[in-house]
Amino acid sequence: QVQLVESGGGLVQPGGSLKLSCAASGIIFNVYAMAWYRQAPGSQRELVAQISSGGSTNYADSVKGRFTISRDNAKNTATLEMNSLKPEDTAVYYCKAVRFTTGINYWGQGTQVTVSS
């Protein structure tokens, strides 16, 4: 059974930092690209950051320079470090595992991030 479990969300003041983690089980983690998406109320889910199985990264323009995605294949974990948080970063953040060669993908249940004073 495949599971992606996010953790680390919460309430933070503008300018603050949070670190999200995604723990994967039931998949061969190192062959999957890992991604973080977010969805704000009334908005579509959007890609925030992605890291390939080989470690290449890409980011949404809105988070470049503030967010960093990484992976630890030994621990089957993907991490999103978020700095200089803004109120517009408020959303539910979802972890996704993607195997591009087959199109198979899995989603986590999401974790709430709220940026507010």
C-alpha positions in Angstrom: 0.0 0.0 0.0 1.4 3.4 -1.1 1.4 6.1 1.5 2.6 9.7 1.3 2.4 11.4 4.7 3.0 15.2 4.9 3.9 16.9 8.1 5.2 20.3 9.3 2.4 22.6 8.4 1.0 25.2 10.8 0.5 28.8 11.5 3.4 31.2 11.0 3.8 35.0 10.9 4.7 36.8 7.6 8.5 36.6 7.1 8.7 33.3 9.0 9.8 29.8 8.0 8.3 26.4 7.9 9.7 23.0 6.8 7.4 20.5 5.3 8.2 16.8 5.1 6.7 14.0 3.0 7.4 10.5 4.1 6.8 7.9 1.4 6.2 4.2 1.8 5.2 1.4 -0.5 7.1 2.7 -3.5 10.6 2.5 -4.9 11.3 6.0 -3.8 14.4 6.7 -5.8 12.7 6.2 -9.2 10.0 8.7 -8.5 10.1 12.5 -9.0 8.7 14.2 -6.0 6.7 17.4 -6.0 4.9 19.8 -3.8 1.6 21.4 -4.9 -0.6 23.8 -3.0 -4.2 24.8 -3.2 -5.7 27.9 -1.7 -9.4 28.3 -1.1 -11.2 29.0 -4.4 -8.1 28.4 -6.4 -6.8 25.5 -8.5 -4.0 23.3 -7.2 -0.7 24.6 -8.5 2.8 23.2 -8.7 5.2 24.8 -6.1 8.4 22.8 -6.6 9.6 19.5 -8.1 12.7 17.4 -7.7 13.5 14.7 -10.2 14.8 11.2 -9.3 18.2 12.5 -10.3 17.9 15.6 -8.1 17.1 18.3 -10.7 14.8 20.9 -9.3 12.3 23.5 -10.6 10.2 26.0 -8.9 7.1 28.2 -9.4 8.2 31.8 -10.1 6.3 32.9 -7.0 8.5 30.9 -4.6 11.9 31.0 -6.3 14.6 32.2 -3.9 12.4 31.5 -0.9 11.5 27.8 -1.1 13.9 24.8 -1.4 12.9 21.3 -2.3 15.2 18.4 -1.4 15.0 14.6 -1.1 16.7 12.0 1.0 16.5 8.6 -0.8 17.9 6.8 2.2 14.9 8.0 4.3 12.3 8.0 1.5 11.6 11.6 2.4 11.0 14.8 0.4 11.3 18.1 2.1 10.1 21.7 1.3 11.9 24.4 3.2 9.9 27.6 3.1 11.4 31.0 4.1 10.2 34.6 3.9 6.7 33.3 4.0 3.9 35.6 2.7 0.2 35.6 3.4 -0.4 34.5 -0.2 1.5 31.3 0.6 -1.4 30.3 2.7 -2.8 27.0 1.3 -3.1 23.3 1.8 0.2 21.8 0.6 0.3 18.4 -1.0 3.1 16.0 -1.7 3.1 14.1 -5.0 5.2 11.2 -6.2 5.4 10.8 -10.0 7.0 8.2 -12.2 7.2 9.9 -15.6 8.0 6.7 -17.5 4.7 5.1 -16.6 2.5 8.1 -15.6 1.8 6.6 -12.2 1.4 9.1 -9.5 0.4 9.3 -5.9 -0.8 12.1 -3.6 -0.6 12.8 0.1 -3.5 14.0 2.1 -2.2 17.5 2.5 -1.0 19.8 5.3 -2.3 23.3 6.0 0.0 26.2 6.0 -1.3 29.5 7.2 0.7 32.7 7.0 -0.9 35.4 9.1 -0.1 38.0 11.8 
